[in-house]
Amino acid sequence: MAKDTGLASKKGWDLFLWGGISTACGELSTIPIDVVKVRMQVEHLTTKGNDMTRPSMINTLINTVRNEGVMALYLGTSPAIWRQLLYGGLRIGLYEPIKKLLNGNKKEEEKISFINKLLAGIISGAIGAGLCTPTDVIKIRMQARNYFKTRYNSIFHALTTIWHEEGLRGLYKGVIPTSSRAAVIAASELAVYDESKHVIQSSRLLDDGFPTHLAASLVSGLIATFFAAPIDFIKTRMQGQPIDPKTGRGLVYKNSINCVVQTIRKEGFFSLWTGLVPHYLRRGPHLIVSFVVLEKLIEFGNNLKL
């Protein structure tokens, strides 16, 4: 049986660096799809009357380019990259040590259970996303700028404006669904990727290399997208809704539960999966780029005599 080596860095600390760089590369490659997804999810916040007709992915893409130009598809790139450098680094950097800690730090790596991998993904994802929520709030506000009055010129402008108008609460708007989504995604992505790679190698279908990394990325992306889509939808609605300048509270939803209830009542249960197609079209390539780059960076780091 092949050893369950996971993200086999010889040093460990470099996973924080490689994780941030690799996920930033994945993010950069899929920014336009993310912009379309976010706009599909927040469209209802500015819908007048009882019209619940949902824009398609193609219509949203065409309208964005027609009304704002091609560069609008790259709105929020700066905070998105910063978010991945910080959140991606924390999530991947914490995953391996937490996994080994849950396994009792045993040397027999092949005995690491899938449950421990899932738990490690949940914990590392929640911690990373919780700490980095402000970057996510800024990214979504900038990507959905056409739906709201306030427009930000830069990350610093967005940060200072939100802090001045909404306080710390504004910067951590939607921290619960953000952390929940990240926990689900990290568990699905990291644990499923880790386990898929181990199964492929144990079955002697493929050796450890690009084909294995590609196959494991596709499997983890599909599972992560399906389970995280509703949480991502609620997170986007919460972070993108108009804010009362006096109280700093949302004008549409009181909290995440209220958002879920209102959405299902007015738009139906399956509306929680709005943007699923662009979500997967983003998640799949994002993971392929991220994991392939990560594996190459780990290999590069292991060969360095530092």
Sequence and secondary structure as in RCSB ss.txt:
>XXXX:A:sequence
MAKDTGLASKKGWDLFLWGGISTACGELSTIPIDVVKVRMQVEHLTTKGNDMTRPSMINTLINTVRNEGVMALYL
GTSPAIWRQLLYGGLRIGLYEPIKKLLNGNKKEEEKISFINKLLAGIISGAIGAGLCTPTDVIKIRMQARNYFKT
RYNSIFHALTTIWHEEGLRGLYKGVIPTSSRAAVIAASELAVYDESKHVIQSSRLLDDGFPTHLAASLVSGLIAT
FFAAPIDFIKTRMQGQPIDPKTGRGLVYKNSINCVVQTIRKEGFFSLWTGLVPHYLRRGPHLIVSFVVLEKLIEF
GNNLKL
>XXXX:A:secstr
      S  SSSTHHHHHHHHHHHHHHHHTHHHHHHHHHHHHGGGG  TT      HHHHHHHHHHHH GGGGGT
THHHHHHHIIIIIHHHHHHHHHHHHHHTTT S GGG  HHHHHHHHHHHHHHHHHHTHHHHHHHHHHHTGGGSS 
  SSHHHHHHHHHHHHHHHHHTTTHHHHHHHHHHHHIIIIIHHHHHHHHHHHTTSS SSHHHHHHHHHHHHHHHH
HHHHHHHHHHHHHHHS B TTT  BSS SSHHHHHHHHHHHH GGGGGTTHHHHHHHHHHHHHHHHHHHHHHHHH
HHHS  
